[in-house]
Amino acid sequence: MPELPEVETVRRGLEPLIGHRIVACDVRRRDVVRDRTIESPNPRRGVINPDSLGTGSVISALVRRGKQLAMIMKYHTHERVVLLQLGMSGQVSLVSTPRIPDAKHVHVVWTLDDTRRIVFRDPRRFGGVTLLPDQQTLDRAWSQLGPDALSIRAPLLGSAIEGSQRAIKAALLDQGVLAGVGNIYADESLFRAGIDPRAISGSLGPDRVRALADSIRAVLRAAVRARGSTLRDYRDTNNTPGSAQLLHQVYNRAGQACPRCGHPIESTRIAQRSTCWCPCCQH
């Protein structure tokens, strides 16, 4: 599943589109779109107002919180928001050719004033597109998320896990505690910080919390520079795979030698997720 570095890479790839006008939107699969701009018992059904999809608006901002990405679109008198959630296999690409490659699983297409198209593709359909009436509604939705992991500092992280009896790996996966970290970067951050993923969150002292916050930022920033991890479906807006998977030290390496000490990497399940760590380097 794409995590913060992959979504941030997509955001940066779309950033040059700020100031461009959306001239049309083609919804090819209605049930991947949740229309929250109107009161409806089932937001995945019914006709969508082109205004809610951004048709005729100008893209004014591309913002991210954790693993979620939103396009802010301005009209003369109001605004609209398109929230993009990549889920397990979602991709957002920028297409400049007349033919959209691999169009089988393309669900929504926005056409811009220069004929380029923003394409949302999701073969497994665990992600989706949510239409919101304005940025205030987006802010309310994102208020349920913890601080963004790319800029996390020790005081905020310490406050979020204070008194918690959960394993620290489970706490890091909780988007209400920290927004943006998933299975890959939780394992990598804990390894860099030298912390056992099974350690009780509330038992970490100030020094270990500081080390963990520093490690999270460092791991995520390195992954963003490498344009994300491509393990299966993820591609950037140019349909190019990332290379951050080449930086992984412990994730999905159970039984292999630890790159620091050579001890075999062990694995278990924490919060229903496979977890890899070095029992010698992490304690």
C-alpha positions as CSV (number, residue, x, y, z in Angstrom):
1,M,0.0,0.0,0.0
2,P,1.4,3.4,-0.9
3,E,2.6,5.3,2.2
4,L,3.6,8.9,2.8
5,P,6.7,8.9,0.5
6,E,4.7,7.5,-2.5
7,V,1.8,10.0,-2.0
8,E,4.2,12.9,-1.5
9,T,6.0,11.9,-4.8
10,V,2.6,12.0,-6.6
11,R,1.8,15.4,-5.0
12,R,5.1,16.8,-6.3
13,G,4.5,15.4,-9.7
14,L,1.2,17.1,-9.9
15,E,2.4,20.4,-8.5
16,P,3.2,22.0,-11.9
17,L,-0.5,21.8,-12.7
18,I,-1.4,24.5,-10.2
19,G,-3.0,27.4,-12.1
20,H,-4.3,25.1,-14.9
21,R,-8.0,24.9,-15.6
22,I,-10.0,21.6,-15.6
23,V,-12.1,21.6,-18.8
24,A,-13.8,18.2,-18.4
25,C,-14.0,15.1,-16.2
26,D,-14.9,11.6,-17.3
27,V,-16.1,9.2,-14.5
28,R,-15.8,5.7,-16.0
29,R,-16.6,3.8,-12.8
30,R,-19.2,5.6,-10.6
31,D,-18.8,3.5,-7.5
32,V,-15.2,4.6,-6.9
33,V,-16.4,8.2,-6.4
34,R,-18.0,9.3,-3.1
35,D,-19.9,12.5,-3.6
36,R,-19.9,14.3,-0.3
37,T,-20.9,17.7,-1.7
38,I,-24.5,16.7,-1.4
39,E,-26.6,14.9,1.2
40,S,-27.1,11.4,-0.1
41,P,-27.9,8.0,1.5
42,N,-25.4,6.4,-0.9
43,P,-22.6,8.8,-2.1
44,R,-21.4,6.2,-4.6
45,R,-24.6,6.3,-6.7
46,G,-26.4,8.9,-8.7
47,V,-25.5,11.7,-11.1
48,I,-22.5,13.9,-10.1
49,N,-22.7,17.6,-10.8
50,P,-19.7,18.5,-13.0
51,D,-19.0,21.4,-10.6
52,S,-18.3,18.9,-7.8
53,L,-15.7,17.2,-10.0
54,G,-13.9,20.5,-10.7
55,T,-15.0,21.0,-14.3
56,G,-14.5,24.7,-15.1
57,S,-12.3,25.3,-12.0
58,V,-8.7,26.2,-11.6
59,I,-6.4,23.9,-9.6
60,S,-5.2,26.2,-6.8
61,A,-3.3,23.8,-4.5
62,L,-2.2,20.2,-4.0
63,V,-2.1,19.3,-0.4
64,R,-1.2,16.1,1.5
65,R,-1.7,14.8,5.0
66,G,-0.2,11.4,5.8
67,K,-1.3,9.1,3.0
68,Q,-4.1,11.3,1.6
69,L,-3.8,13.8,-1.2
70,A,-6.3,16.5,-2.2
71,M,-6.7,18.9,-5.1
72,I,-8.1,22.2,-4.2
73,M,-10.1,23.8,-7.0
74,K,-11.2,27.4,-7.2
75,Y,-14.3,28.8,-9.0
76,H,-15.1,32.5,-9.1
77,T,-17.5,32.3,-6.2
78,H,-16.6,29.0,-4.4
79,E,-14.3,26.1,-4.2
80,R,-14.4,22.3,-4.5
81,V,-12.0,19.6,-3.2
82,V,-11.1,16.2,-4.7
83,L,-9.6,13.9,-2.2
84,L,-7.5,11.1,-3.7
85,Q,-6.9,7.9,-1.7
86,L,-4.6,5.4,-3.3
87,G,-5.5,2.4,-1.2
88,M,-3.7,-0.8,-2.1
89,S,-3.1,-0.3,-5.9
90,G,-4.3,3.2,-6.7
91,Q,-2.2,5.3,-9.2
92,V,-2.5,8.9,-10.3
93,S,-0.7,9.7,-13.5
94,L,-0.3,12.6,-15.8
95,V,-0.9,11.7,-19.5
96,S,0.0,13.8,-22.4
97,T,-0.6,11.3,-25.2
98,P,-3.9,10.9,-27.1
99,R,-4.2,7.3,-25.9
100,I,-4.3,6.5,-22.1
101,P,-1.9,3.5,-21.5
102,D,-3.4,0.6,-19.6
103,A,-6.9,2.1,-19.6
104,K,-8.6,-1.1,-18.4
105,H,-8.6,0.0,-14.7
106,V,-8.9,3.8,-15.3
107,H,-11.8,5.1,-13.3
108,V,-11.7,8.9,-13.4
109,V,-10.0,11.2,-16.0
110,W,-9.7,15.0,-15.7
111,T,-8.8,16.9,-18.8
112,L,-6.8,20.1,-18.5
113,D,-6.7,23.3,-20.6
114,D,-3.5,22.2,-22.3
115,T,-5.0,18.8,-23.2
116,R,-3.1,16.8,-20.6
117,R,-5.1,14.5,-18.4
118,I,-4.9,13.5,-14.8
119,V,-5.8,9.8,-14.6
120,F,-6.9,7.9,-11.5
121,R,-6.4,4.1,-11.9
122,D,-7.1,1.5,-9.2
123,P,-7.2,-2.2,-10.3
124,R,-8.1,-3.5,-6.9
125,R,-10.4,-0.6,-5.9
126,F,-9.4,-0.3,-2.3
127,G,-8.8,3.4,-2.9
128,G,-11.1,6.0,-4.3
129,V,-12.0,9.6,-5.0
130,T,-14.1,11.7,-2.5
131,L,-15.7,15.0,-3.5
132,L,-15.9,17.6,-0.8
133,P,-17.6,21.0,-0.9
134,D,-14.7,23.1,0.4
135,Q,-11.4,23.1,2.3
136,Q,-13.0,23.5,5.6
137,T,-14.7,20.1,5.2
138,L,-11.3,18.7,4.3
139,D,-9.7,20.2,7.4
140,R,-12.4,18.6,9.5
141,A,-11.8,15.2,7.9
142,W,-8.1,15.5,8.4
143,S,-8.4,16.6,12.0
144,Q,-9.0,12.9,12.8
145,L,-5.4,12.2,11.7
146,G,-2.3,12.5,13.8
147,P,0.6,14.9,13.0
148,D,2.2,14.4,9.6
149,A,5.1,12.0,9.9
150,L,7.4,13.9,7.5
151,S,7.8,16.6,10.1
152,I,7.2,14.7,13.3
153,R,9.2,15.9,16.4
154,A,9.8,14.2,19.7
155,P,7.3,16.3,21.8
156,L,4.4,15.5,19.5
157,L,5.3,11.9,19.2
158,G,5.8,11.5,22.9
159,S,2.5,13.0,23.7
160,A,0.7,10.7,21.2
161,I,2.1,7.5,22.7
162,E,2.3,8.6,26.4
163,G,0.7,5.9,28.6
164,S,0.0,3.6,25.7
165,Q,0.3,-0.1,26.4
166,R,0.4,-1.0,22.7
167,A,3.5,-2.3,20.9
168,I,5.3,0.7,19.4
169,K,4.9,-0.8,15.9
170,A,1.1,-0.9,16.4
171,A,1.1,2.7,17.5
172,L,3.1,3.9,14.5
173,L,0.5,2.2,12.2
174,D,-2.3,4.1,13.8
175,Q,-3.1,7.0,11.5
176,G,-4.7,8.8,14.5
177,V,-1.3,8.7,16.2
178,L,0.9,9.5,13.3
179,A,-0.3,10.2,9.7
180,G,1.6,8.6,6.8
181,V,3.6,5.7,8.2
182,G,2.6,2.2,7.2
183,N,4.2,-1.2,7.4
184,I,7.3,-0.6,5.3
185,Y,8.4,2.7,7.0
186,A,7.5,1.6,10.5
187,D,9.9,-1.4,10.2
188,E,12.6,0.8,8.7
189,S,12.2,3.6,11.2
190,L,12.3,1.3,14.2
191,F,15.4,-0.4,12.8
192,R,17.2,2.9,12.3
193,A,16.3,3.9,15.9
194,G,17.3,0.6,17.4
195,I,13.9,0.0,19.0
196,D,12.3,-3.4,19.2
197,P,8.9,-3.2,17.4
198,R,7.3,-5.1,20.3
199,A,8.4,-2.5,22.9
200,I,5.5,-0.9,24.9
201,S,4.9,2.5,23.5
202,G,4.5,4.2,26.8
203,S,7.7,2.7,28.2
204,L,10.0,4.5,25.7
205,G,11.9,7.3,27.5
206,P,12.6,10.8,26.1
207,D,15.8,9.7,24.5
208,R,14.3,6.8,22.6
209,V,11.3,8.9,21.5
210,R,13.6,11.5,20.2
211,A,15.6,8.9,18.3
212,L,12.5,7.4,16.9
213,A,11.1,10.8,15.7
214,D,14.5,11.6,14.1
215,S,14.5,8.2,12.4
216,I,11.0,8.5,11.1
217,R,11.8,11.8,9.4
218,A,15.1,10.6,8.0
219,V,13.7,7.4,6.6
220,L,10.7,9.1,5.0
221,R,12.9,11.9,3.5
222,A,15.2,9.4,2.0
223,A,12.3,7.5,0.5
224,V,10.8,10.7,-0.9
225,R,14.2,11.5,-2.5
226,A,14.1,8.0,-4.1
227,R,10.6,8.7,-5.3
228,G,8.9,6.0,-3.2
229,S,9.0,2.2,-2.9
230,T,7.8,0.2,-5.8
231,L,7.0,-3.4,-4.6
232,R,4.1,-4.1,-6.9
233,D,1.7,-1.5,-8.3
234,Y,3.1,1.9,-7.3
235,R,4.2,4.3,-10.0
236,D,4.8,8.1,-9.9
237,T,2.8,10.5,-12.1
238,N,5.1,9.7,-15.1
239,N,4.3,6.0,-14.6
240,T,7.9,5.4,-13.4
241,P,8.6,3.1,-10.5
242,G,10.4,4.4,-7.4
243,S,13.7,3.1,-6.1
244,A,13.3,3.5,-2.3
245,Q,12.9,-0.3,-2.0
246,L,16.6,-0.5,-2.6
247,L,17.1,1.3,0.7
248,H,15.1,-1.2,2.8
249,Q,17.2,-2.7,5.6
250,V,14.7,-5.1,7.3
251,Y,11.3,-4.8,5.7
252,N,10.4,-8.2,4.1
253,R,13.8,-9.6,4.8
254,A,13.0,-12.2,7.4
255,G,15.8,-14.9,7.6
256,Q,18.3,-12.7,5.8
257,A,21.4,-11.3,7.5
258,C,21.1,-8.0,9.3
259,P,23.0,-5.3,7.3
260,R,24.6,-4.1,10.6
261,C,25.5,-7.1,12.6
262,G,24.8,-10.2,10.4
263,H,22.3,-11.8,12.7
264,P,19.3,-13.3,11.0
265,I,16.4,-10.9,10.8
266,E,13.3,-12.2,12.6
267,S,9.6,-11.7,11.9
268,T,6.3,-11.8,13.7
269,R,2.9,-10.3,13.4
270,I,2.0,-7.0,15.2
271,A,-1.4,-5.4,14.6
272,Q,-2.1,-8.1,12.0
273,R,0.9,-6.9,9.9
274,S,4.1,-8.8,9.2
275,T,6.9,-7.2,11.1
276,C,10.7,-7.7,10.6
277,W,13.5,-6.7,13.0
278,C,17.0,-7.6,14.2
279,P,16.9,-8.9,17.7
280,C,20.5,-7.9,18.3
281,C,20.3,-4.3,17.0
282,Q,16.8,-3.5,18.2
283,H,16.0,-3.8,21.9
